[in-house]
Amino acid sequence: MQHQVIAYIGLGSNLGEPTKQIAKAIEALAGVADIDQVTASSLYRSRPMGGMAQPDYINAVVKITTSLSAEQLLTTCQSIEQQQGRDRSAGHWSARTLDLDIILYGMQTIQSEHLTIPHYGMYERNFVLLPLAELDPDLLLPDNSRIQDALQNISTKGLEKIEPS
C-alpha cells in the first residue's frame, strides 16, 4: 500500500462554459486510479487577475487523497487541462478553458523547476483561500499558520459564491 497524501487543487475557468469545465475536471480527477475521496468546494465567481479584459472566472478547490507524488499529480493536472482544450501559448494572465493548480500537497514545501508548493499566490487569492476554508475550516498550512488567519488578511471583495441551480 502506497502512502496517501491529502492535496488541494485549485480549479479555474473563464472560457467554454466555465461551470461545465470545472465539473468535467472534477469528474476527470475522480476518475484517476491513484486519486481517492475527491471533495469539491462551492463554485465562486471572481474577476480576472492581471487587469486584462476577459470574462469573469469560475473557481473552486478540490480536496483529494492520493498516492501520486506531487510531480505525478502535476502531470495528471496538466493532462486534464490539455484534454479540456487548455492553450498555454496565450500568456500568463490570459483567458483559459481550464487551470488546475496544486495548492497544497500534505504539509510539504516544494520548490522545483516545475512546481512550487504551497502555490506561490495562495495567500493573495481570495478565490483559493475561501474555498480551502470551506473544505477544511481547521486547516493547518505548511508554515504552521491556520487557514482562518490567512482569511483575516485578505478581502473577499469581488468574490461571489454561486448557489447551485
C-alpha positions, 0 to 999 in steps of 0.5 A: 500500500502506497502512502496517501497524501491529502492535496488541494487543487485549485480549479479555474475557468473563464472560457467554454462554459466555465461551470461545465469545465470545472465539473468535467475536471472534477469528474476527470480527477475522480476518475484517476486510479491513484486519486481517492475521496475527491471533495469539491468546494462551492463554485465562486465567481471572481474577476480576472487577475492581471487587469486584462479584459476577459470574462469573469472566472469560475473557481473552486478547490478540490480536496483529494487523497492520493498516492501520486507524488506531487510531480505525478499529480502535476502531470495528471493536472496538466493532462486534464487541462490539455484534454479540456482544450487548455492553450498555454501559448496565450500568456500568463494572465490570459483567458483559459478553458481550464487551470488546475493548480496544486495548492497544497500537497500534505504539509510539504514545501516544494520548490522545483523547476516545475512546481512550487508548493504551497502555490506561490499566490495562495495567500493573495487569492481570495478565490483559493483561500475561501474555498480551502476554508470551506473544505477544511475550516481547521486547516493547518498550512505548511508554515504552521499558520491556520487557514482562518488567519490567512482569511483575516488578511485578505478581502473577499471583495469581488468574490461571489459564491454561486448557489447551485441551480 
